[in-house]
């Protein structure tokens, strides 16, 4: 298992994984920092209404982000390309849902940064998968000779 990515797509996944892990850790340590980064008001605990579980929800979301970062980094270390493809679709879905929340006024405008991050990340990984596939196809189309002089196409002539 290698620690550094082996492909362009792997690098896009690694960047997202590290950021998810770090931002998840920040939210676990200081949930208020996560709220402020996303543009939500930060209230003192005494100012929160009874039954307000904002901190609990932010902590749970931060744990999910931390875990997701780990999942992405494991996928990078094992070059698990089906996972890369899977994330493109669901990150585009996340972009759509988060954008609708901002447009509907349910989330503050700054929350669109999260939507944009997801959308751009999905597109970057999708393009990187395409680049990797083209490079792989180009490399496969160039026959190379083995030490015995037999072309490395898999068939003996």
N, C-alpha and C positions, 0 to 999 in steps of 0.2 A: 504494500500500500504506500503510494507516494503522497507526500504532503503538498507539493506544488501541482497546480493544474497542468494537464497534458494537452489541453485544447483551448481554442478561443472560447468556446462555450463554457468550458470549465472555469475560465477566468471570470466570466460574467457571473457564474453561480457562486464562485468564491467571494467576490466582492459583496454580493447580496448576503451571503451567509455570514460573513464577518460583521457586516453592519447590523443584521438582524440580531446576532449574538450580543454585540456591544450595546445596542439600543435596548434590548431586552434586559441586560444586566443593569443599565442605568435606571430603567423603570422599576426593577426589583429593589434597587437600593434607594431611589428617590422618585416615587411615583409622581410627585409634583413637577419634577423636571420634565417628565414625559408629557404631562398635561400642558405645560407651558410651551414646549416645542411644537405641539399640535395646534396651539391657538385656543385652547380651552381655558376658562377662568380657573385660577387656583385659589381655593378658599381654605381658610384655616379650619382645622377640625371642629373648633367651637362654633364656626359659622355654618356648618353643614346641618341640614335638616335631619331629623330622626329618620332612619331608614335609608339614608343616602349612602350607597355602597360604591361610590365613585372610586375611592382608593382601592377597594377590593377588586373591582373590575379592572382597573389599570394594572394592578399587580398580577392578576390572572392573565391579562393580555401580554404583559411583559414576559411572563413565564413561557407563554406560547411562542413569543418572538424569539426568546433565548433558545428554546427547543428547536424551532424552525431553523435557526442559524446552525445548530449542530447537525440537523438532518442534511442541510445543503452542503456543509463541509464534508460530511461522510460521503455524500454522493460525488463530490469532487474528488475525494481521495480514492474512490473506487471507480471513477469515470463511469458512473451509472447514467448513461445517456437517455434511457427511457424516462427517468425521473426529470432530466432536463426538459424534455419535450412536454411532459405532463405539466410542469410549472409554467410554461409559456401560456397555455390555455387558461389556467386558473389565476395567473397574475393579470391577464387581460380581463377576466371576470371581476377580479378585485378592483382593478382600475375603474371599470364601469360602475360598480356598486358605490365606491367611494366618491366618484364624480357626481353621481345622482344625489348622494347625501349633501354635497356642497351646493349643488344647483337648487335642491329642494329647501335649503336653509336649515337643514337638520344638523349640519356640521359647519364650523366656521370656515371662512375662505382659505385660511392657512392650511386646513386639512387637505386641500387639493394637492399640496406638495406630496402627501403620502400617495394619493392616486397617481400623480405624475411619475413618482418613483417606481410604482408597480408597473405602470404602462410602459415606461421607457425601459425598465429592466426586462419586461417580457419581450419587447421588440429587440433589444440588444441580444438576448439569449437566442431568440428565433433567428436573427441574422447570423449570429455566431454559429449556430447549428448548421445553417445553410453553407457558410464558408467552410466549416470543417468537412461537410459532406463533399463539397466540390474539391477540396484539397485531397481528400481520400480517393475520390474517383480519378483525379488527375494522376496521383501517385500510382494507382493500380493500373492505369493505362500505359505506363512506361515499363516495358519489360527490362528486367535486370538479369544479368548472367550470374549463375552460381559458380563456385570454384571449379566445378566439373565442366563448365562451358555450356551446360543445359540451361535454356531460358527458364526463369523462375515463374512460369505461368501455371505450373501445376501438372503439366502433361509432358511426357517424354516424347521425343520425335524420333 
